[in-house]
Amino acid sequence: MKVLQLTLSFEPGGRRRAITTLAERLGHMGVMADLCCLDHLGCALEEVAPFFREVESLQRRSVFDARALKKLTRICDRRSTQIIHAHDAASQLVGAMIRIWRPRIRLLMTFHRSLGFESGRFRDRLRNAWSCARSGAVITGSRERRTHFLQNNFVRSYKVVRIPFGSDTERFAPNPEFREQVRREQGWSPETVVLGAVGHFGPEKGIDQVLLGFLYLCCRQLPNPPLLVIVGDGTPTQRAALRHLAEEIPPGRVFFAGRRPEIEKWFQSFDIFVHAPRLEAFGLVIIEAMAAGLPVVANAQSGVVDLVRDGSTGFLVPPGEPAKLAHALEQLIRKPELRKTMGEKARQTAVAEYGADLYAKRHLKLYEDLLAGRKPKGLDEPFSQANIPRSE
């Protein structure tokens, strides 16, 4: 089977990790993958070349760039592409146009967006309707995103299926050597409880909410003051805003680590993972934290409620209530046995339900269904807010 992964760019982030994980594991199952970016690659070629047979960038100049469309058609012909797997609305539109000339190629799209602008205007919904009519399936990672897509687009409901994203759970498996290495290099004592947050500094990821929750936590009388480590980056304005907010926290209690290539080592250095997004399509970082054996304290927001089992693998708290975020963190800081038990359950859940091989097998089955002309199937039960904590 020959699949072309099509996306706007391949800049660092959850989308890139999801695509490379999928391509790598499908490669072990006999699926040959190519990568094509509509606009620009967004990273060094050597970072992605190991996962794909061929990597191309179209350098598209406009939405209907005839030169780029011809180039992509030639790529599909040369590589005998059977399936185009798009990863955004623009790529889905391009794939739908390719199908005008190459109808034998099957098309599907994974909906990664947490923001709503891809369906924000009526003309966006018309574009999506045209693209979806020529697509065999639309994949969402969470129940909430499936509901969102169906409510905001003109598409047959059977085409929109849920396949949770997966991660290399062995890469993130607990590793005492990594933990000791990072803590030694950073000068953190073994006794310090380290809270970790990972994400870019855009408002949807809610790093400011993490800082506010930590500020509330610092006002409580704890026997051993915890440390908050933030891995990620943003624009100069976003960095300045978060550092200004961190000035309210006692000195030395917050560490901005920036972007880190070996993110699995940093997960090992944490004791608790905290995630407070305003919007979250899925939450791949939560799976990575769970795979590392960390209990998770997170906002009950969007795709997050599919992942964290409140009271079992961590705690879900109402969005926008940093005092309750602090209370949940305090429970785990004061109860190391609870922290250990939740972390073990989180690891078990990540391996059993969100492993990379299962992620790839679900996609392989979907690819086979599309090539055989069968209706797509996924884990598509409706979204429910039953397990979202309510404010008191």
Contacts in CASP RR format, 6 or more apart in sequence:
PFRMAT RR
TARGET T0000
AUTHOR 0000-0000-0000
METHOD contacts of the structure
MODEL  1
MKVLQLTLSFEPGGRRRAITTLAERLGHMGVMADLCCLDHLGCALEEVAP
FFREVESLQRRSVFDARALKKLTRICDRRSTQIIHAHDAASQLVGAMIRI
WRPRIRLLMTFHRSLGFESGRFRDRLRNAWSCARSGAVITGSRERRTHFL
QNNFVRSYKVVRIPFGSDTERFAPNPEFREQVRREQGWSPETVVLGAVGH
FGPEKGIDQVLLGFLYLCCRQLPNPPLLVIVGDGTPTQRAALRHLAEEIP
PGRVFFAGRRPEIEKWFQSFDIFVHAPRLEAFGLVIIEAMAAGLPVVANA
QSGVVDLVRDGSTGFLVPPGEPAKLAHALEQLIRKPELRKTMGEKARQTA
VAEYGADLYAKRHLKLYEDLLAGRKPKGLDEPFSQANIPRSE
1 30 0 8 1.000
1 31 0 8 1.000
1 32 0 8 1.000
1 82 0 8 1.000
1 83 0 8 1.000
1 364 0 8 1.000
1 367 0 8 1.000
1 368 0 8 1.000
1 371 0 8 1.000
2 31 0 8 1.000
2 32 0 8 1.000
2 34 0 8 1.000
2 79 0 8 1.000
2 80 0 8 1.000
2 81 0 8 1.000
2 82 0 8 1.000
2 83 0 8 1.000
3 26 0 8 1.000
3 31 0 8 1.000
3 32 0 8 1.000
3 33 0 8 1.000
3 34 0 8 1.000
3 81 0 8 1.000
3 82 0 8 1.000
3 83 0 8 1.000
3 84 0 8 1.000
3 85 0 8 1.000
3 367 0 8 1.000
4 33 0 8 1.000
4 34 0 8 1.000
4 35 0 8 1.000
4 36 0 8 1.000
4 75 0 8 1.000
4 76 0 8 1.000
4 79 0 8 1.000
4 81 0 8 1.000
4 83 0 8 1.000
4 84 0 8 1.000
4 85 0 8 1.000
5 19 0 8 1.000
5 22 0 8 1.000
5 23 0 8 1.000
5 33 0 8 1.000
5 34 0 8 1.000
5 35 0 8 1.000
5 36 0 8 1.000
5 52 0 8 1.000
5 85 0 8 1.000
5 87 0 8 1.000
6 36 0 8 1.000
6 37 0 8 1.000
6 38 0 8 1.000
6 72 0 8 1.000
6 84 0 8 1.000
6 85 0 8 1.000
6 86 0 8 1.000
6 87 0 8 1.000
6 91 0 8 1.000
6 94 0 8 1.000
6 95 0 8 1.000
7 15 0 8 1.000
7 19 0 8 1.000
7 35 0 8 1.000
7 36 0 8 1.000
7 37 0 8 1.000
7 38 0 8 1.000
7 86 0 8 1.000
7 87 0 8 1.000
7 88 0 8 1.000
7 91 0 8 1.000
8 37 0 8 1.000
8 38 0 8 1.000
8 39 0 8 1.000
8 87 0 8 1.000
8 88 0 8 1.000
8 90 0 8 1.000
8 91 0 8 1.000
9 37 0 8 1.000
9 38 0 8 1.000
9 39 0 8 1.000
9 40 0 8 1.000
9 41 0 8 1.000
9 42 0 8 1.000
10 16 0 8 1.000
10 19 0 8 1.000
10 35 0 8 1.000
10 37 0 8 1.000
10 41 0 8 1.000
10 42 0 8 1.000
10 43 0 8 1.000
10 48 0 8 1.000
11 42 0 8 1.000
11 43 0 8 1.000
12 43 0 8 1.000
12 259 0 8 1.000
13 200 0 8 1.000
14 112 0 8 1.000
14 284 0 8 1.000
14 285 0 8 1.000
15 87 0 8 1.000
15 112 0 8 1.000
16 43 0 8 1.000
16 48 0 8 1.000
17 167 0 8 1.000
17 284 0 8 1.000
18 110 0 8 1.000
18 112 0 8 1.000
18 165 0 8 1.000
18 166 0 8 1.000
18 284 0 8 1.000
19 35 0 8 1.000
19 87 0 8 1.000
20 48 0 8 1.000
20 51 0 8 1.000
21 166 0 8 1.000
21 167 0 8 1.000
21 168 0 8 1.000
21 356 0 8 1.000
21 359 0 8 1.000
21 360 0 8 1.000
22 359 0 8 1.000
22 360 0 8 1.000
22 363 0 8 1.000
23 33 0 8 1.000
23 35 0 8 1.000
23 51 0 8 1.000
23 52 0 8 1.000
24 51 0 8 1.000
24 356 0 8 1.000
25 356 0 8 1.000
25 357 0 8 1.000
25 359 0 8 1.000
25 360 0 8 1.000
26 33 0 8 1.000
26 360 0 8 1.000
26 363 0 8 1.000
26 364 0 8 1.000
27 33 0 8 1.000
28 360 0 8 1.000
29 360 0 8 1.000
29 361 0 8 1.000
29 364 0 8 1.000
31 364 0 8 1.000
31 367 0 8 1.000
32 53 0 8 1.000
33 51 0 8 1.000
33 52 0 8 1.000
33 53 0 8 1.000
34 52 0 8 1.000
34 53 0 8 1.000
34 54 0 8 1.000
34 55 0 8 1.000
34 56 0 8 1.000
34 75 0 8 1.000
34 79 0 8 1.000
34 81 0 8 1.000
35 48 0 8 1.000
35 51 0 8 1.000
35 52 0 8 1.000
35 54 0 8 1.000
35 55 0 8 1.000
35 56 0 8 1.000
36 55 0 8 1.000
36 56 0 8 1.000
36 57 0 8 1.000
36 58 0 8 1.000
36 72 0 8 1.000
36 75 0 8 1.000
37 56 0 8 1.000
37 57 0 8 1.000
37 58 0 8 1.000
38 58 0 8 1.000
38 60 0 8 1.000
38 68 0 8 1.000
38 90 0 8 1.000
38 91 0 8 1.000
38 94 0 8 1.000
39 57 0 8 1.000
39 58 0 8 1.000
39 59 0 8 1.000
39 60 0 8 1.000
40 57 0 8 1.000
40 59 0 8 1.000
41 48 0 8 1.000
41 55 0 8 1.000
41 57 0 8 1.000
45 55 0 8 1.000
48 55 0 8 1.000
49 55 0 8 1.000
53 79 0 8 1.000
54 75 0 8 1.000
54 79 0 8 1.000
56 71 0 8 1.000
56 75 0 8 1.000
58 65 0 8 1.000
58 68 0 8 1.000
58 71 0 8 1.000
58 72 0 8 1.000
59 68 0 8 1.000
60 68 0 8 1.000
61 67 0 8 1.000
61 68 0 8 1.000
63 90 0 8 1.000
63 93 0 8 1.000
68 94 0 8 1.000
69 94 0 8 1.000
69 97 0 8 1.000
69 98 0 8 1.000
72 94 0 8 1.000
72 95 0 8 1.000
72 98 0 8 1.000
73 98 0 8 1.000
73 101 0 8 1.000
73 102 0 8 1.000
75 81 0 8 1.000
76 84 0 8 1.000
76 98 0 8 1.000
76 102 0 8 1.000
76 105 0 8 1.000
77 102 0 8 1.000
81 105 0 8 1.000
82 104 0 8 1.000
82 105 0 8 1.000
82 106 0 8 1.000
82 371 0 8 1.000
83 105 0 8 1.000
83 106 0 8 1.000
83 107 0 8 1.000
83 108 0 8 1.000
83 367 0 8 1.000
83 370 0 8 1.000
83 371 0 8 1.000
84 95 0 8 1.000
84 98 0 8 1.000
84 99 0 8 1.000
84 105 0 8 1.000
84 106 0 8 1.000
84 107 0 8 1.000
84 108 0 8 1.000
85 108 0 8 1.000
85 109 0 8 1.000
85 110 0 8 1.000
86 92 0 8 1.000
86 94 0 8 1.000
86 95 0 8 1.000
86 107 0 8 1.000
86 108 0 8 1.000
86 109 0 8 1.000
86 110 0 8 1.000
86 135 0 8 1.000
87 109 0 8 1.000
87 110 0 8 1.000
87 112 0 8 1.000
88 109 0 8 1.000
88 112 0 8 1.000
88 113 0 8 1.000
88 118 0 8 1.000
89 109 0 8 1.000
89 118 0 8 1.000
89 124 0 8 1.000
89 127 0 8 1.000
89 128 0 8 1.000
89 131 0 8 1.000
91 109 0 8 1.000
92 107 0 8 1.000
92 109 0 8 1.000
92 128 0 8 1.000
92 131 0 8 1.000
92 132 0 8 1.000
92 135 0 8 1.000
93 127 0 8 1.000
93 130 0 8 1.000
93 131 0 8 1.000
95 105 0 8 1.000
95 107 0 8 1.000
95 131 0 8 1.000
95 134 0 8 1.000
96 107 0 8 1.000
96 130 0 8 1.000
96 131 0 8 1.000
96 133 0 8 1.000
96 134 0 8 1.000
96 135 0 8 1.000
98 105 0 8 1.000
98 107 0 8 1.000
99 105 0 8 1.000
99 107 0 8 1.000
99 134 0 8 1.000
106 136 0 8 1.000
106 367 0 8 1.000
106 370 0 8 1.000
106 371 0 8 1.000
107 134 0 8 1.000
107 135 0 8 1.000
107 136 0 8 1.000
108 135 0 8 1.000
108 136 0 8 1.000
108 137 0 8 1.000
108 138 0 8 1.000
108 139 0 8 1.000
108 366 0 8 1.000
108 370 0 8 1.000
108 376 0 8 1.000
109 131 0 8 1.000
109 132 0 8 1.000
109 135 0 8 1.000
109 137 0 8 1.000
109 138 0 8 1.000
109 139 0 8 1.000
110 138 0 8 1.000
110 139 0 8 1.000
110 140 0 8 1.000
110 141 0 8 1.000
111 118 0 8 1.000
111 138 0 8 1.000
111 139 0 8 1.000
111 140 0 8 1.000
111 141 0 8 1.000
111 145 0 8 1.000
111 149 0 8 1.000
111 281 0 8 1.000
112 281 0 8 1.000
112 282 0 8 1.000
113 281 0 8 1.000
114 145 0 8 1.000
114 204 0 8 1.000
114 277 0 8 1.000
114 279 0 8 1.000
114 280 0 8 1.000
114 281 0 8 1.000
114 302 0 8 1.000
115 204 0 8 1.000
115 279 0 8 1.000
116 148 0 8 1.000
116 152 0 8 1.000
117 124 0 8 1.000
118 124 0 8 1.000
118 128 0 8 1.000
119 125 0 8 1.000
119 128 0 8 1.000
119 149 0 8 1.000
119 152 0 8 1.000
119 153 0 8 1.000
120 152 0 8 1.000
125 152 0 8 1.000
125 153 0 8 1.000
125 154 0 8 1.000
126 154 0 8 1.000
128 153 0 8 1.000
128 154 0 8 1.000
128 155 0 8 1.000
129 153 0 8 1.000
129 154 0 8 1.000
129 155 0 8 1.000
132 138 0 8 1.000
132 153 0 8 1.000
132 154 0 8 1.000
132 155 0 8 1.000
132 156 0 8 1.000
132 159 0 8 1.000
135 159 0 8 1.000
136 159 0 8 1.000
136 370 0 8 1.000
136 376 0 8 1.000
137 159 0 8 1.000
137 160 0 8 1.000
137 161 0 8 1.000
137 366 0 8 1.000
137 370 0 8 1.000
137 376 0 8 1.000
138 149 0 8 1.000
138 155 0 8 1.000
138 159 0 8 1.000
138 160 0 8 1.000
138 161 0 8 1.000
139 161 0 8 1.000
139 162 0 8 1.000
139 163 0 8 1.000
139 366 0 8 1.000
140 146 0 8 1.000
140 148 0 8 1.000
140 149 0 8 1.000
140 160 0 8 1.000
140 161 0 8 1.000
140 162 0 8 1.000
140 163 0 8 1.000
140 281 0 8 1.000
141 162 0 8 1.000
141 163 0 8 1.000
141 164 0 8 1.000
141 165 0 8 1.000
141 281 0 8 1.000
141 282 0 8 1.000
141 303 0 8 1.000
141 306 0 8 1.000
142 162 0 8 1.000
142 164 0 8 1.000
142 281 0 8 1.000
142 282 0 8 1.000
142 302 0 8 1.000
142 303 0 8 1.000
142 306 0 8 1.000
142 383 0 8 1.000
143 162 0 8 1.000
143 303 0 8 1.000
143 306 0 8 1.000
143 381 0 8 1.000
143 382 0 8 1.000
143 383 0 8 1.000
143 384 0 8 1.000
144 302 0 8 1.000
144 303 0 8 1.000
144 305 0 8 1.000
144 306 0 8 1.000
144 383 0 8 1.000
145 281 0 8 1.000
145 282 0 8 1.000
145 302 0 8 1.000
145 303 0 8 1.000
146 160 0 8 1.000
146 161 0 8 1.000
146 162 0 8 1.000
146 380 0 8 1.000
146 383 0 8 1.000
147 382 0 8 1.000
147 383 0 8 1.000
149 155 0 8 1.000
149 160 0 8 1.000
150 157 0 8 1.000
150 160 0 8 1.000
158 375 0 8 1.000
158 376 0 8 1.000
159 376 0 8 1.000
160 380 0 8 1.000
161 366 0 8 1.000
161 376 0 8 1.000
161 377 0 8 1.000
161 378 0 8 1.000
161 379 0 8 1.000
161 380 0 8 1.000
162 378 0 8 1.000
162 379 0 8 1.000
162 380 0 8 1.000
162 381 0 8 1.000
163 359 0 8 1.000
163 362 0 8 1.000
163 363 0 8 1.000
163 366 0 8 1.000
163 378 0 8 1.000
163 379 0 8 1.000
164 282 0 8 1.000
164 306 0 8 1.000
164 353 0 8 1.000
164 354 0 8 1.000
164 359 0 8 1.000
164 379 0 8 1.000
165 282 0 8 1.000
165 283 0 8 1.000
165 284 0 8 1.000
165 287 0 8 1.000
165 354 0 8 1.000
165 359 0 8 1.000
166 284 0 8 1.000
166 287 0 8 1.000
166 354 0 8 1.000
166 355 0 8 1.000
166 356 0 8 1.000
166 358 0 8 1.000
166 359 0 8 1.000
167 284 0 8 1.000
167 287 0 8 1.000
167 288 0 8 1.000
167 291 0 8 1.000
167 350 0 8 1.000
167 354 0 8 1.000
167 355 0 8 1.000
167 356 0 8 1.000
167 359 0 8 1.000
168 291 0 8 1.000
168 355 0 8 1.000
168 356 0 8 1.000
169 291 0 8 1.000
169 347 0 8 1.000
169 350 0 8 1.000
169 351 0 8 1.000
169 354 0 8 1.000
169 355 0 8 1.000
169 356 0 8 1.000
171 264 0 8 1.000
171 291 0 8 1.000
172 264 0 8 1.000
172 267 0 8 1.000
172 288 0 8 1.000
172 289 0 8 1.000
172 291 0 8 1.000
172 292 0 8 1.000
172 350 0 8 1.000
173 291 0 8 1.000
173 292 0 8 1.000
173 347 0 8 1.000
174 268 0 8 1.000
174 292 0 8 1.000
174 293 0 8 1.000
174 347 0 8 1.000
175 264 0 8 1.000
175 265 0 8 1.000
175 268 0 8 1.000
176 268 0 8 1.000
178 264 0 8 1.000
178 265 0 8 1.000
178 268 0 8 1.000
178 269 0 8 1.000
179 268 0 8 1.000
179 269 0 8 1.000
181 265 0 8 1.000
182 188 0 8 1.000
182 265 0 8 1.000
182 266 0 8 1.000
182 268 0 8 1.000
182 269 0 8 1.000
183 189 0 8 1.000
183 190 0 8 1.000
183 192 0 8 1.000
183 194 0 8 1.000
183 269 0 8 1.000
186 255 0 8 1.000
186 269 0 8 1.000
188 194 0 8 1.000
188 227 0 8 1.000
188 269 0 8 1.000
191 224 0 8 1.000
192 224 0 8 1.000
192 226 0 8 1.000
192 227 0 8 1.000
193 224 0 8 1.000
193 226 0 8 1.000
193 227 0 8 1.000
193 271 0 8 1.000
193 272 0 8 1.000
193 333 0 8 1.000
194 226 0 8 1.000
194 227 0 8 1.000
194 228 0 8 1.000
194 229 0 8 1.000
194 269 0 8 1.000
194 270 0 8 1.000
194 271 0 8 1.000
194 272 0 8 1.000
195 214 0 8 1.000
195 226 0 8 1.000
195 227 0 8 1.000
195 228 0 8 1.000
195 229 0 8 1.000
195 270 0 8 1.000
195 271 0 8 1.000
195 272 0 8 1.000
195 273 0 8 1.000
195 274 0 8 1.000
195 329 0 8 1.000
196 228 0 8 1.000
196 229 0 8 1.000
196 230 0 8 1.000
196 231 0 8 1.000
196 270 0 8 1.000
196 272 0 8 1.000
196 273 0 8 1.000
196 274 0 8 1.000
197 207 0 8 1.000
197 210 0 8 1.000
197 228 0 8 1.000
197 229 0 8 1.000
197 230 0 8 1.000
197 231 0 8 1.000
197 273 0 8 1.000
197 274 0 8 1.000
197 275 0 8 1.000
197 276 0 8 1.000
198 230 0 8 1.000
198 231 0 8 1.000
198 232 0 8 1.000
198 263 0 8 1.000
198 266 0 8 1.000
198 267 0 8 1.000
198 273 0 8 1.000
198 275 0 8 1.000
198 285 0 8 1.000
198 288 0 8 1.000
198 289 0 8 1.000
199 205 0 8 1.000
199 207 0 8 1.000
199 230 0 8 1.000
199 231 0 8 1.000
199 232 0 8 1.000
199 285 0 8 1.000
200 232 0 8 1.000
200 233 0 8 1.000
200 234 0 8 1.000
201 207 0 8 1.000
201 232 0 8 1.000
201 233 0 8 1.000
201 234 0 8 1.000
201 235 0 8 1.000
201 238 0 8 1.000
201 239 0 8 1.000
201 242 0 8 1.000
202 234 0 8 1.000
202 238 0 8 1.000
203 278 0 8 1.000
204 277 0 8 1.000
204 278 0 8 1.000
204 279 0 8 1.000
204 280 0 8 1.000
205 277 0 8 1.000
205 278 0 8 1.000
205 280 0 8 1.000
206 276 0 8 1.000
206 277 0 8 1.000
206 278 0 8 1.000
207 230 0 8 1.000
207 242 0 8 1.000
207 276 0 8 1.000
208 241 0 8 1.000
208 242 0 8 1.000
208 245 0 8 1.000
209 276 0 8 1.000
209 277 0 8 1.000
209 278 0 8 1.000
209 299 0 8 1.000
209 319 0 8 1.000
209 320 0 8 1.000
209 322 0 8 1.000
209 325 0 8 1.000
210 228 0 8 1.000
210 230 0 8 1.000
210 274 0 8 1.000
210 275 0 8 1.000
210 276 0 8 1.000
210 325 0 8 1.000
211 228 0 8 1.000
211 230 0 8 1.000
211 242 0 8 1.000
211 245 0 8 1.000
211 246 0 8 1.000
211 249 0 8 1.000
211 254 0 8 1.000
212 245 0 8 1.000
212 322 0 8 1.000
212 325 0 8 1.000
213 276 0 8 1.000
213 322 0 8 1.000
213 323 0 8 1.000
213 325 0 8 1.000
213 326 0 8 1.000
213 329 0 8 1.000
214 228 0 8 1.000
214 249 0 8 1.000
214 253 0 8 1.000
214 254 0 8 1.000
214 274 0 8 1.000
214 326 0 8 1.000
214 329 0 8 1.000
215 248 0 8 1.000
215 249 0 8 1.000
215 322 0 8 1.000
216 322 0 8 1.000
216 323 0 8 1.000
216 325 0 8 1.000
216 326 0 8 1.000
217 226 0 8 1.000
217 326 0 8 1.000
217 329 0 8 1.000
217 330 0 8 1.000
217 333 0 8 1.000
218 225 0 8 1.000
218 249 0 8 1.000
218 250 0 8 1.000
218 253 0 8 1.000
220 326 0 8 1.000
220 330 0 8 1.000
222 330 0 8 1.000
222 333 0 8 1.000
222 334 0 8 1.000
225 250 0 8 1.000
225 253 0 8 1.000
226 253 0 8 1.000
226 329 0 8 1.000
226 333 0 8 1.000
227 252 0 8 1.000
227 253 0 8 1.000
227 254 0 8 1.000
227 255 0 8 1.000
228 249 0 8 1.000
228 253 0 8 1.000
228 254 0 8 1.000
228 255 0 8 1.000
228 274 0 8 1.000
229 255 0 8 1.000
229 257 0 8 1.000
229 266 0 8 1.000
229 269 0 8 1.000
229 270 0 8 1.000
230 242 0 8 1.000
230 254 0 8 1.000
230 255 0 8 1.000
230 256 0 8 1.000
230 257 0 8 1.000
230 258 0 8 1.000
231 257 0 8 1.000
231 258 0 8 1.000
231 259 0 8 1.000
231 260 0 8 1.000
231 263 0 8 1.000
231 266 0 8 1.000
232 256 0 8 1.000
232 257 0 8 1.000
232 258 0 8 1.000
232 259 0 8 1.000
232 260 0 8 1.000
233 239 0 8 1.000
233 258 0 8 1.000
233 259 0 8 1.000
239 256 0 8 1.000
242 256 0 8 1.000
243 256 0 8 1.000
246 254 0 8 1.000
246 256 0 8 1.000
257 266 0 8 1.000
260 266 0 8 1.000
263 288 0 8 1.000
264 288 0 8 1.000
264 292 0 8 1.000
267 273 0 8 1.000
267 288 0 8 1.000
267 289 0 8 1.000
267 292 0 8 1.000
267 294 0 8 1.000
268 292 0 8 1.000
270 289 0 8 1.000
270 292 0 8 1.000
270 294 0 8 1.000
271 294 0 8 1.000
271 332 0 8 1.000
271 339 0 8 1.000
272 294 0 8 1.000
272 295 0 8 1.000
272 296 0 8 1.000
272 297 0 8 1.000
272 329 0 8 1.000
272 332 0 8 1.000
272 333 0 8 1.000
272 339 0 8 1.000
273 285 0 8 1.000
273 286 0 8 1.000
273 289 0 8 1.000
273 290 0 8 1.000
273 292 0 8 1.000
273 294 0 8 1.000
273 295 0 8 1.000
273 296 0 8 1.000
273 297 0 8 1.000
274 296 0 8 1.000
274 297 0 8 1.000
274 298 0 8 1.000
274 325 0 8 1.000
274 329 0 8 1.000
275 283 0 8 1.000
275 285 0 8 1.000
275 286 0 8 1.000
275 289 0 8 1.000
275 296 0 8 1.000
275 297 0 8 1.000
275 298 0 8 1.000
275 299 0 8 1.000
275 304 0 8 1.000
276 298 0 8 1.000
276 299 0 8 1.000
276 319 0 8 1.000
276 320 0 8 1.000
276 322 0 8 1.000
276 325 0 8 1.000
277 283 0 8 1.000
277 298 0 8 1.000
277 299 0 8 1.000
277 301 0 8 1.000
277 302 0 8 1.000
277 304 0 8 1.000
278 299 0 8 1.000
278 301 0 8 1.000
278 319 0 8 1.000
279 301 0 8 1.000
279 302 0 8 1.000
280 299 0 8 1.000
280 301 0 8 1.000
280 302 0 8 1.000
280 303 0 8 1.000
280 304 0 8 1.000
281 302 0 8 1.000
281 303 0 8 1.000
282 303 0 8 1.000
282 306 0 8 1.000
282 307 0 8 1.000
283 303 0 8 1.000
283 304 0 8 1.000
283 307 0 8 1.000
286 296 0 8 1.000
286 298 0 8 1.000
286 304 0 8 1.000
286 307 0 8 1.000
286 308 0 8 1.000
287 307 0 8 1.000
287 350 0 8 1.000
287 354 0 8 1.000
289 296 0 8 1.000
289 346 0 8 1.000
290 296 0 8 1.000
290 307 0 8 1.000
290 313 0 8 1.000
290 343 0 8 1.000
290 346 0 8 1.000
290 347 0 8 1.000
290 349 0 8 1.000
290 350 0 8 1.000
290 354 0 8 1.000
291 347 0 8 1.000
291 350 0 8 1.000
291 351 0 8 1.000
291 354 0 8 1.000
292 347 0 8 1.000
293 343 0 8 1.000
293 344 0 8 1.000
293 346 0 8 1.000
293 347 0 8 1.000
293 350 0 8 1.000
294 343 0 8 1.000
294 346 0 8 1.000
295 313 0 8 1.000
295 314 0 8 1.000
295 315 0 8 1.000
295 332 0 8 1.000
295 338 0 8 1.000
295 339 0 8 1.000
295 342 0 8 1.000
295 343 0 8 1.000
295 346 0 8 1.000
296 307 0 8 1.000
296 308 0 8 1.000
296 313 0 8 1.000
296 314 0 8 1.000
296 315 0 8 1.000
296 346 0 8 1.000
297 314 0 8 1.000
297 315 0 8 1.000
297 317 0 8 1.000
297 325 0 8 1.000
297 328 0 8 1.000
297 329 0 8 1.000
297 332 0 8 1.000
298 304 0 8 1.000
298 307 0 8 1.000
298 308 0 8 1.000
298 314 0 8 1.000
298 315 0 8 1.000
298 316 0 8 1.000
298 317 0 8 1.000
299 316 0 8 1.000
299 317 0 8 1.000
299 318 0 8 1.000
299 319 0 8 1.000
299 320 0 8 1.000
299 325 0 8 1.000
300 310 0 8 1.000
300 316 0 8 1.000
300 317 0 8 1.000
300 318 0 8 1.000
300 319 0 8 1.000
300 387 0 8 1.000
300 388 0 8 1.000
300 389 0 8 1.000
301 319 0 8 1.000
304 316 0 8 1.000
305 316 0 8 1.000
305 385 0 8 1.000
305 387 0 8 1.000
305 388 0 8 1.000
307 354 0 8 1.000
308 314 0 8 1.000
308 315 0 8 1.000
308 316 0 8 1.000
309 345 0 8 1.000
309 349 0 8 1.000
310 316 0 8 1.000
310 387 0 8 1.000
310 389 0 8 1.000
311 342 0 8 1.000
312 342 0 8 1.000
312 345 0 8 1.000
313 342 0 8 1.000
313 343 0 8 1.000
313 345 0 8 1.000
313 346 0 8 1.000
313 349 0 8 1.000
314 328 0 8 1.000
314 332 0 8 1.000
314 342 0 8 1.000
314 343 0 8 1.000
314 346 0 8 1.000
315 328 0 8 1.000
315 331 0 8 1.000
315 332 0 8 1.000
316 387 0 8 1.000
316 388 0 8 1.000
316 389 0 8 1.000
317 324 0 8 1.000
317 325 0 8 1.000
317 327 0 8 1.000
317 328 0 8 1.000
317 389 0 8 1.000
318 324 0 8 1.000
318 388 0 8 1.000
318 389 0 8 1.000
318 390 0 8 1.000
318 391 0 8 1.000
321 391 0 8 1.000
324 389 0 8 1.000
324 391 0 8 1.000
331 338 0 8 1.000
332 338 0 8 1.000
332 339 0 8 1.000
332 342 0 8 1.000
333 339 0 8 1.000
362 378 0 8 1.000
365 377 0 8 1.000
366 376 0 8 1.000
366 377 0 8 1.000
366 378 0 8 1.000
369 375 0 8 1.000
369 376 0 8 1.000
369 377 0 8 1.000
370 376 0 8 1.000
END
